[in-house]
Amino acid sequence: MGASAFAHKGGLHTSAVGRVGGASYEHIDPTDVGNRTRVLVSDLGGRAGMTMKAAEFGIELDDREAGALTEQLKQLEAEGFVFEAADASLELLMRASTGWKQEYFSVESYRVTAIHEEVPQTEAEPLIKVTTEATVKLAIKGEPLASVGEGNGPVNALDAALRAALNPNYPALERIHLIDFKVRVLDSTADTGAVTRVLIDSTNGDDTWTTIGVSPNIIEASWMALIDAVVFGLLLAGS
């Protein structure tokens, strides 16, 4: 049975679940099949659903915070974000709404360069070589740091550069790996200028989490999801 079998969404619906529990809406006890009641937040939800979802993460929201976060979520979903599938990014957003700020590192800039070379071959088609290099500039505990990484694409190169900078300070990153990467074009009528949504699945061997990024620039969308993935992994590790 899938993880969404006992998921609840919608303002009045989740509010009722919060008051009387999921039993009134669920055909069996989720724990009987190794599952649990889940609340999904979206632009259809309200403060009650937001508060319940925050409680799943161990976060307490007062009415003001829940209201402000609900409005922020509606704006972000209008831009293309969908947090139903990205609980890790949602948890970071909720933590930030209470005043929490990640202090593992701050980003100054990043740069990605892709080089396409066609090397002539004797009596054959040219050999095509594509290399990607990324440079990131960060500050860790107030100390500026720049690192370079290479990969088979921009996301791989950015991940390599980020790890080169962070690993010496955060050994827990050695256990964190990207396991899936999904890209969706949100407005196909805009051709190559379309907004893209990127979802990244990561794991530390024990837990798996999903983060999201949205931007007209696919590299920026990927960077947003990648940063959230790293920050959430460090948060889980208690770094």
URWONOR-V645392 format. One record per backbone hydrogen bond with DSSP energy under -0.5 kcal/mol. CO is the residue of the C=O (numbers start at 1). NH is the residue of the N-H. E is the energy in kcal/mol with one decimal. If there is no record, write none. Layout:
((CO;NH;E) (CO;NH;E))
This chain:
((2;5;-1.5) (3;6;-0.5) (4;7;-1.6) (6;38;-2.3) (8;40;-3.2) (10;14;-2.8) (11;15;-2.0) (12;16;-2.1) (13;17;-2.2) (14;18;-2.2) (15;19;-1.5) (16;20;-2.9) (17;21;-2.1) (21;24;-0.8) (22;25;-2.0) (22;26;-1.3) (28;30;-0.5) (29;32;-2.0) (30;33;-1.5) (30;35;-2.7) (31;34;-1.3) (38;8;-2.3) (42;45;-1.6) (44;11;-1.6) (46;50;-1.9) (47;51;-2.9) (48;52;-2.4) (49;53;-2.5) (50;54;-2.3) (51;55;-1.9) (52;56;-1.5) (53;57;-1.0) (54;57;-0.6) (54;59;-2.9) (55;58;-1.3) (59;61;-0.5) (62;66;-2.8) (63;67;-2.4) (64;68;-2.5) (65;69;-2.5) (66;70;-2.1) (67;71;-1.9) (68;72;-2.2) (69;73;-2.6) (70;74;-1.9) (71;75;-1.9) (72;76;-2.5) (73;77;-2.8) (74;78;-1.6) (75;79;-1.0) (76;80;-0.6) (76;81;-2.2) (77;80;-0.7) (82;85;-0.7) (83;86;-1.1) (86;90;-2.0) (87;91;-2.8) (88;92;-2.1) (89;93;-2.1) (90;94;-2.6) (91;95;-2.6) (92;96;-2.2) (93;97;-1.5) (94;98;-0.7) (95;98;-1.1) (95;100;-1.9) (96;99;-1.6) (106;139;-2.1) (109;137;-2.9) (111;135;-2.7) (113;133;-2.8) (114;116;-0.5) (115;117;-0.6) (115;131;-2.1) (117;119;-0.6) (117;129;-3.1) (118;120;-0.6) (119;127;-3.1) (121;124;-1.1) (124;121;-0.5) (126;128;-0.6) (127;119;-3.4) (127;129;-0.6) (129;117;-3.1) (131;115;-3.1) (132;151;-1.9) (133;113;-3.1) (134;149;-2.5) (135;111;-2.4) (136;138;-0.5) (136;147;-2.2) (137;108;-3.0) (137;109;-1.6) (138;145;-2.9) (139;106;-2.0) (139;141;-0.5) (140;143;-1.9) (142;144;-0.6) (143;140;-2.6) (145;138;-3.3) (147;136;-2.4) (149;134;-3.0) (151;132;-1.1) (153;157;-2.3) (154;158;-2.6) (155;159;-2.6) (156;160;-2.1) (157;161;-2.4) (158;162;-2.7) (159;163;-2.3) (160;164;-2.1) (161;165;-1.5) (162;166;-2.3) (163;167;-2.8) (166;169;-1.4) (166;170;-2.3) (170;173;-2.0) (171;174;-2.0) (172;175;-1.6) (173;176;-1.1) (175;177;-0.5) (177;203;-2.2) (180;201;-2.2) (182;199;-2.4) (184;186;-0.5) (184;197;-2.9) (187;190;-1.9) (188;191;-1.3) (190;193;-2.1) (191;194;-1.5) (195;186;-3.0) (195;187;-0.6) (196;215;-2.0) (197;184;-2.4) (198;213;-2.0) (199;182;-2.8) (200;211;-2.2) (201;179;-2.9) (201;180;-1.5) (202;209;-2.3) (203;177;-2.7) (207;204;-1.7) (207;205;-0.5) (209;202;-2.8) (210;88;-1.2) (210;89;-1.0) (211;200;-2.2) (213;198;-3.1) (215;196;-2.7) (216;218;-0.7) (217;221;-2.5) (218;222;-2.0) (219;223;-2.5) (220;224;-2.5) (221;225;-1.9) (222;226;-2.5) (223;227;-2.9) (224;228;-2.0) (225;229;-2.0) (226;230;-2.2) (227;231;-2.7) (228;232;-2.7) (229;233;-1.9) (230;234;-2.3) (231;235;-2.2) (232;236;-2.5) (233;237;-1.8) (234;238;-0.6) (234;239;-2.2) (235;238;-1.0))
